[in-house]
Amino acid sequence: MISICMVYFVVFLVISIISFFLSLNFISMDYTLMFEFQLININSCQILMTFLFDWMSLLFMSFVLFISSMVIYYSYNYMEGDLNMNRFIMLVCMFVLSMMLLIISPNLISILLGWDGLGLVSYCLVIYYQNVKSYNAGMITALSNRIGDVFILLSIAWMLNYGGFNFFFYVDYMNSDKIFIIGLFIMIAAMTKSAQIPFSSWLPAAMAAPTPVSSLVHSSTLVTAGVYLLIRFNVSLNYNCMMFMLFIGSMTMFMAGLGANYEFDLKKIIALSTLSQLGLMMSILSLGEYKLAFFHLLTHALFKALLFMCGGCMIHNLSNCQDIRFMGNMIYLMPLTCSFFIISNMALCGLPFLSGFYSKDLILEIISMNYLNMYIYIIFFISTGLTVSYTFRLIYYVIIGNYNHFSLHLISDNNNIIMLKGMSGLIMFVIFGGSMLMWLMFPIPYFICLSFLMKIMVLLVIFIGVIIGYEFSKMNLTYSLMTLDNLKKSLFFSSMWNMPYLSTFGVNLYPLMMGNQIYKNIDQGWSEFLGAQNIYMNIKNMSMFLQFLYNNNLKIFLLLTVMWVMFLVYII
């Protein structure tokens, strides 16, 4: 019997290849296609569905489908013992369909359908392993993304002023003062989906999902939906919005890079690295280079999906242990997986001529050329250094350091041949994808003219990053670990600047405390005293008093008569 995995693997792969060649055709001809068909027509009120096919949507679609096909093939081995494997594959396919709807929609309402589909399926996948930690992670994921949904709904409401929901028709007017508010709403929505400050804490929490989900959803596709939407709406952002987004993006990039240097959970390190790269995409997008942001989005999707797959392979072999302190010496035990792991890590760092180099190096050189201010220049280079630092720290712990897991083990590449085949599909693109995309996307090359020192600055920062990463992780009997020496600082940095606490306790604790005080003092306190019980007691006392009067009314009448007679005698 053919597995459902294999069916979806083949379907997605074929559609991916077709859309890739179509996108090449569209780039060469500078061609855009819009399909519009009528869903329903009631009394001359038309409800239309519109699809937009241009080189950008087709290229992104081909990448999403290619990574999805490889991840589904990989899941065939990874989720082998799972009782609900078909449900898992169906959820992944629902996710891919939602993503497709988001990518090819020029209409805000169908974008909202895709966007909400992503949020809902993401929630279902995060809580796939049913335990308290997964439920909490799923809830913070769903609620953070709900804020973005609200802002898209607001932008739909604002589009009513213009007589249609197809933002594509209003691109030329997007810079006007009235319509920029749509850009503002879309920017906030994108910040929630792409986990920028202050919505960053959901992304590492979402690592409670199975690793194939982390590879597809929380590294290469779902989190880039926000960036993709902003690339589509790039003309609607005015100067102030872009400067705000530049600051937020640069801070996210710095915060995530710093946090990853203190983290010990393998999947969370890779998640924070995703967050750092999302900050980079947001920053370069807010400098007006939307094509560069899209270029980095695609190259990042390739190497990050592979990085997660390698991490999943190691976790699978180490009896589901995710702590990098238990790993080590993996290069001897799983040579091929580790080779893939090192290559994708090097692409993340921007090692020359791997896919990450073409986008990252170009971004940093354009930052050096388009000098904005000292803060932006410094934070971009520091963040790049931190990326290299946590990468080498990860390589030190996982590949070079001592093996600290069970003495009796069966760790081998032979245990997961299907996973390796899935990863092999991506490795060629991780190596050659950057140069291929660069030749496709930029027919006119960027002209960059820098002094020797500024040109070599990237390499300098990388070497400094390697040294810092080694110093952070070096651990033997005569050498105390730097993170332990500065425990208070490392607690602050490793908890992403206390953001998980702020977005859970900060949002919940004080309203709950206030609710407790209101319940205790007002509901169970004064309102009981002055309200229900007290009213009852007052009525009871009054009725007892009246009853007393009724029972003794003859005596009272006679007594009053006597008193009245005595009063008259006294007056006379």
C-alpha positions in Angstrom: 0.0 0.0 0.0 1.4 3.4 -1.0 1.7 5.6 2.1 -0.1 9.0 2.2 3.3 10.6 2.9 4.6 9.4 -0.5 1.5 10.6 -2.3 1.8 14.2 -0.9 5.6 14.1 -1.4 5.2 13.5 -5.1 2.3 15.9 -5.6 4.0 18.8 -3.8 7.3 18.1 -5.6 5.7 18.1 -9.1 3.8 21.3 -8.4 7.0 22.9 -7.0 9.0 22.1 -10.1 6.2 23.4 -12.4 5.8 26.7 -10.4 9.6 27.2 -10.4 9.9 27.0 -14.2 6.8 29.1 -14.6 8.5 31.8 -12.3 11.6 31.7 -14.5 9.4 32.3 -17.5 7.6 35.2 -15.7 10.9 36.8 -14.7 12.3 36.7 -18.2 9.1 38.1 -19.8 8.3 40.5 -16.9 4.9 39.0 -16.9 2.0 39.1 -14.3 -1.2 37.1 -14.4 -4.4 37.8 -12.5 -7.2 35.2 -12.4 -10.6 36.5 -11.2 -13.6 34.3 -11.0 -17.1 34.8 -9.6 -18.0 32.8 -6.5 -21.5 34.0 -6.1 -23.8 36.7 -7.6 -26.9 37.9 -5.7 -28.9 40.8 -7.1 -25.9 42.2 -9.0 -23.7 41.9 -5.8 -20.7 40.0 -6.9 -18.3 38.0 -4.7 -15.1 37.5 -6.6 -12.1 35.4 -5.9 -8.8 36.8 -7.3 -5.5 35.1 -7.7 -2.2 36.9 -8.5 0.6 35.0 -10.3 3.8 36.9 -10.8 7.5 35.8 -10.5 7.5 36.6 -6.7 4.5 34.5 -5.7 5.4 31.6 -8.0 9.0 31.5 -6.8 8.0 31.6 -3.1 5.3 29.0 -3.8 7.8 26.7 -5.4 10.2 27.0 -2.4 7.4 26.4 0.1 6.2 23.3 -1.8 9.7 21.9 -2.3 10.5 22.2 1.4 7.1 20.8 2.3 7.7 17.8 0.1 11.1 17.1 1.6 9.7 17.5 5.2 6.8 15.1 4.4 9.2 12.6 3.1 11.4 13.1 6.2 8.3 12.7 8.5 7.7 9.2 7.0 10.7 8.1 9.0 10.6 10.6 11.9 6.9 10.0 12.8 7.2 6.3 12.2 5.8 5.0 15.5 3.1 7.6 15.7 -0.5 6.3 15.9 -1.9 9.4 14.3 0.5 9.8 11.4 -2.2 10.4 8.8 -3.6 13.2 10.9 -0.2 14.8 11.2 0.3 14.7 7.4 -3.2 16.1 6.8 -2.4 19.0 9.2 0.9 19.7 7.3 -1.1 19.7 4.0 -3.7 22.1 5.4 -0.9 24.3 6.5 0.6 24.3 3.0 -2.7 25.1 1.4 -3.3 28.0 3.7 0.2 29.2 2.8 -0.6 28.9 -0.9 -3.8 31.0 -0.4 -1.8 33.7 1.4 0.9 33.8 -1.3 -1.3 34.1 -4.4 -4.0 36.5 -2.9 -4.1 40.1 -3.9 -7.3 40.4 -1.9 -7.2 41.2 1.8 -10.2 38.9 2.6 -8.6 35.8 1.0 -5.3 36.9 2.7 -7.1 36.8 6.0 -8.4 33.3 5.2 -4.9 32.0 4.5 -3.5 34.0 7.5 -6.1 32.5 9.9 -5.6 29.1 8.4 -1.9 29.3 9.2 -2.6 30.4 12.8 -5.2 27.6 13.4 -3.1 24.8 11.9 0.0 26.1 13.6 -1.9 25.9 17.0 -3.0 22.3 16.1 0.5 21.3 15.3 2.1 22.9 18.4 -0.3 21.0 20.7 0.3 17.8 18.7 2.1 16.1 21.6 -0.6 16.5 24.2 0.9 17.7 27.5 0.7 20.9 29.6 3.8 22.4 28.1 2.5 22.0 24.6 -0.9 23.5 25.5 0.7 26.5 27.1 3.0 27.0 24.0 0.0 26.5 21.7 -2.0 29.1 23.6 0.7 31.8 23.6 1.2 31.1 19.8 -2.5 31.4 19.0 -3.1 34.5 21.2 0.0 36.3 19.8 -1.1 35.6 16.2 -4.7 36.7 17.1 -3.5 40.2 17.5 -2.2 40.2 13.9 -5.6 38.8 12.7 -7.4 41.7 14.4 -5.2 44.2 12.6 -5.8 42.6 9.2 -9.6 42.8 10.0 -9.1 46.5 10.8 -7.3 47.0 7.5 -10.2 45.2 5.7 -12.6 47.6 7.4 -10.5 50.6 6.3 -10.4 49.3 2.7 -14.2 49.8 2.6 -13.3 53.5 2.1 -11.9 52.7 -1.3 -14.6 50.5 -2.8 -12.7 47.2 -3.1 -10.6 44.8 -1.1 -8.0 44.2 -3.8 -5.0 46.2 -2.5 -3.2 45.6 -5.8 -5.5 48.1 -7.5 -4.6 50.8 -5.1 -0.8 50.5 -5.1 -0.3 53.8 -6.8 -2.3 55.6 -4.1 -0.7 53.8 -1.2 1.7 56.7 -0.3 -1.2 59.1 0.4 -1.9 60.2 4.0 -5.2 58.4 4.2 -4.2 55.0 2.9 -0.9 54.7 4.8 -3.0 53.5 7.8 -3.4 50.2 6.0 0.3 50.0 5.8 0.5 50.6 9.6 -2.0 47.9 10.3 -0.3 45.4 8.0 3.0 46.2 9.6 1.7 45.4 13.1 0.1 42.2 11.8 3.4 41.2 10.2 5.3 41.9 13.4 3.0 39.4 15.3 3.4 36.6 12.7 7.1 37.2 12.2 7.6 37.3 16.0 9.2 40.8 16.3 9.6 42.5 19.7 7.3 42.6 21.7 5.6 39.4 20.3 8.9 37.4 20.2 8.2 34.9 23.0 5.8 32.6 21.0 8.5 31.4 18.5 10.8 29.5 20.9 7.7 28.3 22.8 6.3 26.8 19.5 9.3 24.4 19.5 7.0 22.1 21.5 5.8 20.9 18.1 7.3 17.8 16.4 10.6 18.6 14.6 9.3 18.3 11.0 6.8 21.0 11.9 9.5 23.2 13.3 11.5 22.7 10.1 8.6 23.6 7.8 6.3 25.9 9.8 8.4 27.7 12.4 11.5 28.3 10.4 11.0 28.7 6.7 7.3 29.4 5.9 4.9 30.5 8.6 7.2 33.0 10.2 8.1 34.5 6.9 4.5 35.1 6.0 4.6 38.4 7.8 7.7 39.5 5.9 6.2 38.3 2.6 3.0 40.4 3.3 5.2 43.4 4.0 7.1 42.9 0.7 3.7 42.9 -1.1 2.7 46.1 0.8 6.1 47.7 0.7 4.8 50.8 -1.2 2.2 51.6 1.5 4.8 52.1 4.3 5.7 55.7 4.9 9.0 57.0 6.4 8.0 57.0 10.0 6.6 53.4 9.8 9.8 52.2 8.2 12.0 53.8 10.7 10.0 52.3 13.6 10.2 48.9 11.9 13.9 49.3 11.3 14.5 49.9 15.0 12.2 47.0 16.1 13.8 44.6 13.5 17.4 45.5 14.6 16.5 45.1 18.3 14.9 41.7 17.6 18.0 40.6 15.6 20.3 41.6 18.5 18.1 40.2 21.3 17.7 36.8 19.5 21.4 36.5 18.7 22.3 37.3 22.3 19.7 34.8 23.7 20.9 32.0 21.5 24.4 32.2 23.0 23.0 31.3 26.5 20.5 28.6 25.4 21.0 24.9 25.8 18.0 23.5 24.0 19.0 22.6 20.5 15.6 23.4 18.9 15.4 26.7 20.8 18.8 27.8 19.6 17.8 27.2 16.0 14.4 29.0 16.7 16.3 32.0 18.1 18.5 32.0 15.0 15.4 32.1 12.9 14.2 35.1 15.0 17.5 36.8 14.4 17.3 36.3 10.6 13.6 37.6 10.6 14.9 40.7 12.3 17.5 41.1 9.5 14.8 40.7 6.8 12.5 43.2 8.5 15.4 45.7 8.9 16.5 45.5 5.3 12.9 45.7 4.1 12.4 48.9 6.1 15.4 50.4 4.3 13.4 50.0 1.1 15.3 47.0 -0.3 12.3 44.7 -0.6 14.0 42.5 -3.3 16.9 41.8 -1.0 14.5 40.9 1.9 12.8 38.5 -0.5 16.2 37.0 -1.6 17.2 36.5 2.0 13.8 35.0 2.8 14.3 32.3 0.2 17.9 31.4 1.0 17.1 31.4 4.7 14.2 29.1 4.2 16.5 26.5 2.5 19.3 26.3 5.1 17.1 26.7 8.1 14.8 23.9 7.1 17.9 21.7 6.6 19.3 22.8 10.0 16.1 21.8 11.8 16.0 18.4 9.9 19.6 17.7 11.0 18.7 18.7 14.6 15.6 16.4 14.5 17.8 13.6 13.2 20.1 13.9 16.2 17.2 14.3 18.7 15.6 11.2 17.2 18.8 9.2 17.7 19.5 10.5 21.2 16.2 9.1 22.6 14.4 12.5 22.2 17.1 14.4 24.2 17.3 18.1 23.1 19.9 19.3 25.5 23.2 20.1 23.7 25.2 19.4 26.9 24.4 15.7 26.5 25.5 15.6 22.8 29.1 15.7 21.5 31.4 13.8 19.3 28.5 13.3 16.8 30.8 13.6 13.8 32.1 10.1 14.5 28.7 8.6 15.2 26.6 10.4 12.5 29.1 11.7 9.9 26.6 12.5 7.0 24.1 14.2 9.3 26.8 16.2 10.9 28.2 17.2 7.4 24.8 18.5 6.5 24.5 20.2 9.9 27.9 22.0 9.5 27.1 23.1 5.9 23.8 24.6 6.8 25.4 26.3 9.9 28.1 27.7 7.7 25.4 29.0 5.2 23.7 30.7 8.2 27.0 32.4 9.1 27.4 33.5 5.5 30.5 31.5 4.6 31.5 32.5 1.1 29.8 30.9 -1.8 27.1 29.0 0.2 23.6 30.2 -0.2 23.5 32.4 3.0 26.6 34.3 1.9 25.0 35.8 -1.2 22.1 37.4 0.7 23.8 38.3 4.0 27.0 39.7 2.6 25.0 41.8 0.1 22.7 43.1 2.9 25.7 44.1 5.0 27.5 45.8 2.2 24.4 47.8 1.3 24.1 48.8 4.9 27.7 49.9 4.7 27.1 51.9 1.6 23.7 53.5 2.4 25.0 54.9 5.7 22.0 55.8 7.9 23.5 56.3 11.3 26.1 54.7 13.6 23.5 52.7 15.7 22.3 50.8 12.6 25.8 50.1 11.3 27.0 48.8 14.7 24.0 46.7 15.6 24.0 45.0 12.2 27.6 43.9 12.5 27.3 43.0 16.2 24.3 40.8 15.4 26.2 39.1 12.5 29.0 38.4 15.0 26.6 37.0 17.5 25.2 34.7 14.8 28.6 33.3 14.1 29.2 33.1 17.9 26.2 30.9 18.7 26.8 28.8 15.6 30.3 27.9 16.6 29.1 27.3 20.2 26.6 24.9 18.8 29.2 23.1 16.7 31.5 22.9 19.7 28.9 21.3 21.9 27.3 19.0 19.3 30.2 17.9 17.1 33.6 18.6 18.8 32.9 18.2 22.5 32.7 15.1 24.6 29.8 12.6 24.2 27.8 12.8 27.5 24.8 10.7 26.8 24.1 7.0 27.7 27.1 4.7 27.4 25.0 2.1 25.7 23.7 3.6 22.5 22.8 2.8 18.9 23.5 6.1 17.2 24.1 5.8 13.5 23.2 7.3 10.1 21.9 3.9 9.1 18.9 4.2 11.5 17.4 6.9 9.4 18.1 6.4 5.7 14.7 8.0 4.7 15.5 11.1 6.8 18.9 11.4 5.1 17.3 11.2 1.7 14.9 14.0 2.6 17.9 16.1 3.8 19.9 15.2 0.6 17.2 16.9 -1.5 17.8 20.2 0.3 21.6 20.1 0.6 22.4 20.9 -3.1 20.1 24.0 -2.8 21.8 25.1 0.4 25.1 25.0 -1.4 24.1 26.4 -4.9 20.7 28.0 -4.2 22.1 31.5 -3.3 24.1 32.0 -6.5 21.3 30.5 -8.6 18.7 32.9 -7.1 21.0 35.9 -7.4 21.5 35.3 -11.1 17.7 35.0 -11.5 16.5 37.8 -9.3 19.0 40.6 -10.1 19.4 40.9 -13.8 21.2 44.2 -13.1 23.8 43.6 -10.4 24.2 45.9 -7.4 27.1 48.2 -7.8 29.0 48.4 -4.4 31.9 50.7 -3.9 33.6 50.4 -0.4 37.0 51.0 1.1 39.1 47.9 1.8 38.5 48.1 5.6 34.7 48.3 5.2 34.8 45.5 2.7 36.8 43.3 5.0 34.7 44.3 8.1 32.3 41.3 7.6 35.2 38.8 7.7 36.6 40.6 10.8 33.3 40.3 12.6 33.0 36.6 11.7 36.5 35.9 13.1 35.7 37.8 16.3 32.4 35.8 16.5 34.2 32.5 16.2 36.5 33.4 19.1 33.6 34.6 21.3 31.6 31.5 20.5 34.5 29.3 21.5 35.1 31.2 24.7 31.4 31.0 25.6 31.4 27.2 25.4 34.9 26.1 26.3 34.6 23.9 29.4 37.2 21.8 31.2 38.4 21.2 34.7 40.7 24.3 34.9 38.3 26.7 33.1 35.1 28.0 34.5 32.2 28.5 32.0 31.6 32.2 31.2 27.8 31.9 31.4 28.0 30.4 34.9 30.4 33.2 36.1 27.8 35.8 35.1 24.7 33.9 36.1 22.5 37.0 36.8 23.3 38.5 33.4 22.9 35.2 31.6 19.4 34.6 33.2 18.3 38.0 31.8 19.9 37.3 28.3 18.8 33.7 28.1 15.2 34.6 28.8 15.1 36.9 25.8 15.2 40.0 28.0 12.4 38.6 30.2 10.0 38.7 27.2 8.3 35.3 27.9 7.5 36.5 31.5 6.2 39.8 30.2 3.9 38.2 27.6 2.5 35.6 30.0 2.6 37.0 33.6 2.8 40.6 32.4 -0.4 40.2 30.5 -2.2 37.8 32.8 -1.0 38.3 36.4 -2.2 41.8 37.2 -5.7 41.4 35.5 -6.1 38.1 37.4 -4.9 39.8 40.7 -7.4 42.6 40.1 -10.1 40.1 39.4 -9.3 38.3 42.7 -9.5 41.6 44.6 -12.8 42.5 43.0 -14.2 39.0 43.7 -13.0 39.0 47.3 -13.8 42.6 48.3 -16.7 43.5 46.2 -18.4 40.4 45.0 -18.0 38.4 48.1 -17.5 41.5 50.3 -19.3 44.8 50.2 -21.9 43.7 47.6 -22.8 40.8 49.9 -23.0 43.1 52.9 -25.0 45.8 51.1 -26.6 43.7 48.5 -28.3 40.2 48.6 -27.7 39.2 52.2 -28.1 42.6 53.7 -31.3 43.4 51.8 -32.7 40.0 52.9 -31.8 40.8 56.6 -33.3 44.3 56.4 -36.6 43.0 54.9 -36.7 40.2 57.5 -36.2 42.6 60.4 -38.8 45.0 59.0 -41.3 42.2 58.5 -40.6 40.9 62.1 -41.2 44.4 63.4 -44.5 44.7 61.5 -45.4 41.2 62.7 -44.8 42.3 66.2 -47.0 45.3 65.6 -49.8 43.1 64.2 -49.6 40.6 67.0 -49.8 43.4 69.7 -52.0 45.9 67.9 -54.9 45.8 70.6 -52.4 46.4 73.4 -50.7 49.2 71.5 -54.1 50.8 70.6 -55.2 50.7 74.3 -51.8 52.1 75.4 -51.9 54.9 72.9 -55.5 55.7 74.0 -54.4 55.9 77.7 -51.5 58.1 76.7 -53.8 60.4 74.6 -56.2 60.7 77.6 -53.3 61.5 80.0 -52.0 64.1 77.5 -55.5 65.8 77.3 -55.7 65.8 81.2 -52.3 67.4 81.4 -53.1 70.2 78.9 -56.5 71.0 80.6 
